[in-house]
């Protein structure tokens, strides 16, 4: 049974180096509480589309709106909440055992996902009923 709760999700500031020529943010060292194994990004997502719709058993993910904005609906099996991401120097850490759905993408938005694991289908909980069972509900 997974005990992860919504309070375990957290917004993390990404260090920003301000420069008149443009800002620079870096994800390295101890910015994230895990070693980076995979990086991917979502783009050209229609505003009415939904992405995500799953949870992970082992993998942690860190989501950043590199451009534009989108909402992340989080669910721990008991409670839900929405977090809007719209700054390239702030990201959302999603631990294991949290269902996530991404929606309301603005035009031109880009969602960067930094993950603690490589792709393994067996790590995904893609059916909500299976997720609730994993949570012991």
N, C-alpha and C positions, 0 to 999 in steps of 0.2 A: 504494500500500500504506500503510495506517494503522499507525503505530507506538505509538499510545496504549496504556498499560498500566494495570493496577489501581492502581499507586502514584500515578497522575495524578489519581485520585479523592481528594477530601479533605473532611473534616468541617470546617466553618467555623462559628465562634461568631458569632452575631448579637448586636450590642450590646444590652445589657439595661439599662433604667433601672428601678431598684427603687424602689417607692413603697408605703407601707402600704395605699394604696387599690387596689393592683394593679400588676403589672409591665407594662412597655411595651418592645417590641423593634422596631427600625426597620432596614429594608434600604434603604440609600441610599448615595450617594457611592461610596466604594471598598470597600464590604463584599464585593461580587462583582467578579470580573475581567472583566465584560462589561456592556454597556448592556442594560437590561431592555426587551424588545420585546413580551413576552406573559406574562400571569399567568393561571393557571387552578388549579382545585382538584378533588380527588376526595373524595367523601363518600358515606355510606350504602353503602359497599362491604361485601358479605357477607364474613365471616371466612374462608370457604373459597375466595374468588375470587382470581384473579390478574390484575394489571393490568400495563401495560408490555409486555414481550415484544417489544422493538425496540431499535435503536440509531439514532444520528443521524450523518450524514456531516459536517454543518457546525454544527449547533446545540448549544449547551451548556445544561445544565439544572441547577437548584438545587432540591432537594427538602427540605421541612420538614414535620415532623409538628406541625401546629398544635394538634391534640387527639389523644389516644390514642397508639397506636403501630402500626408496621408494619415489615416487613423488606424490604430492597432487596438482591436477589441481583444481583451485578455479575460480568461475564464479559468478558475482553479477548481471547477466542479461544484462550488457553492456560491461564488460571487463573481460578478463580471464588472469590468470597468473599461473605459476607452481612454487611450492616450494619443494625443495628436503629436506627430513628429513633423517639424518644419524648420529645423536649424541644422546645418551641416557640422556643427561642433557640439552636438548633444545627441546621445543615442540611448536606446532602450535595451537593457539587459533582460533577456527572458530565460529563466532557469528551466530545468527539466520539469515535466509534469504540468505545464501551463499551456492550455489551448489558446491559439492565436488565429485571428482573422484580420487581414489587411483590407481596408476599403476607403472610399472617398479620396481617390488619388486625384491630385490637381494636374492640370495640363503640364506636361514636361517633367513630371516628378521622377526621381530616381531613388530607389530604396536599396541601400547597400546592406548586405547581410554578412557578418563575420561570425564564423562558427567554430566550435571547439572540436568538431569531428568531420570526417569525410562523409560523403553520402553513403548511408546504409539503410536500405528500405526497412529492415527489421527494427530500426530505432524509431520509426514513425508510428504514431497513433493517428490514423486517418479517419476512423469512424468514431463519432462522438460517444456512442454507447461503449466502445472499447476503451476510450479515454476515461469515462466514468468508472468503469470496472478497474482500471489501473489505479484510479484515485481511491478505490475502496468504497465507492458510492453505489 
